Amino acid sequence: MQGMEEGSMSRAGRKPEKIAERKFVKLVENKYRGQAIKLQTAGPYGTTGRNDRLVLVPGPVIVLMEFKREGEEPTNIQKFRHKQFRRMGVPVHVAFSCEEAEWYLQAAIQAQAVPVRQRKVRRK
């Protein structure tokens, strides 16, 4: 932008996904009595491409949540990891706001409330 010096942009302008992520963590803790655990992605114990948060709420409900800026997509390694987790039956969602992340969490909670019909195994 004209007239705006480099480095003068607010933190909110640079990292809106971090603000949404922090707000979501507080929401999970206070409203749902759960935890939104930050996954380590750097350092000797990190794995590249992991989701931002492992969300655990009573039920039990487990969801992996990735926060992105509006219009931004997960990297190729993140897409690969998402596919791996989904194959294991773990819901993975990419959210652009706290409200969207809560919507995905609500959907997961509702899905948990619906009993899954078990198929009987046929024996020969």
N, C-alpha and C positions, 0 to 999 in steps of 0.2 A: 504494500500500500504506500502511496506517496505520503511523505511527511512523517512516516513512522520509522524510527530508527531500529536497526537490527537489535534484537535482544529486549525490546521494549514490550513485546507481546506478553500478555498475562499467562500464568500457568494454565488457566482454564482454556485459553485459546490454543495452547500447544498440546495439551493432553486431556481432551474431553473424556476419553475412554477411562482414564484413571479416576476422574471424578465420579463417573457412573459406577465404576467398580467399587470405590470406597462406599458410596451410598448404598449399593447393593449388599455389601458385607454387613453394614449396620442393620439393614432391613432384615436380612436372614437371621441375624442374631436376636434382634428385638421382636420382630413380628412372628417369625417361624420357630424361634428357640432352637435354631440350628447353627451350623458353622459353614463358612465359605473359606476354605483353606487355600492359601496361596501356594501354588506348585512351583518348586524350584526349577528354573530353566537355565541357569548359568552356574558356572563353577564346577568343581569335581564331581558333584552329585546330581547335576542337572542333566536333563535330556532335552535336546533341541526340539521345538515344535509342540511342547506340552501346552495344555489349556491354561488360562489364567487362574481359574478357581475350581476346586473340587467342592461341590455343594452337598452337604449332608443335613437332612432334616428328619425329625421323627416320622416314622411311618413303616419302615425306613425308606427314604427317597434319596437317591444318589444321582447327581447331574453334574456334567462337566460344562463349564461356562467360559466362553472366550469373549472378551470385550474388544470391540474395534471402533474406530472413528466411522462416522457416517460415510458410506461410499467406499470404504476400505474393505478388502477381502483378506481372508487368511492366506498365509504363504503356502507354497506347495508342500513343505514339510508339515505344516499344521493340518492341511487337508488330508495328508497321508495318515497322520496320527488320529484325526477325527474318524477316518474310515476304520482304523484298527480298533478304536474304542467302540464304535457302533457295532462292529462284528462281534464284540464281546457282550453286546446287549446293553451297553452303557449309553444313555442319552447324552449327546453333545450338541450344544447350541452356540451360535454366534449372535451376540446382542450388541446393539448400538446405543442402548440407554439402560438405565436402571429399571425403567418401567417395562421395557421389552424383556429383560432378563427375568423380572418377576412374573411376567405372563408365561414364559417357558417353564418356570418353576411351578406355577399353579397348574399348568397342563400336566406336568410330571406327577404332581400330588394327586390330581384327579384320576390319572391313569392308574396310579397305585391303588386307589379306592375301588376301582372296578375289578372284581375277581376274574382271574384268568381261568378259563375252562381247561382242565387238564385232559389230554387225550389218553385213553387207555392203551397200554401196550399189548399187542397181540402176541401170544406165545404159540409157537408151533408145536 
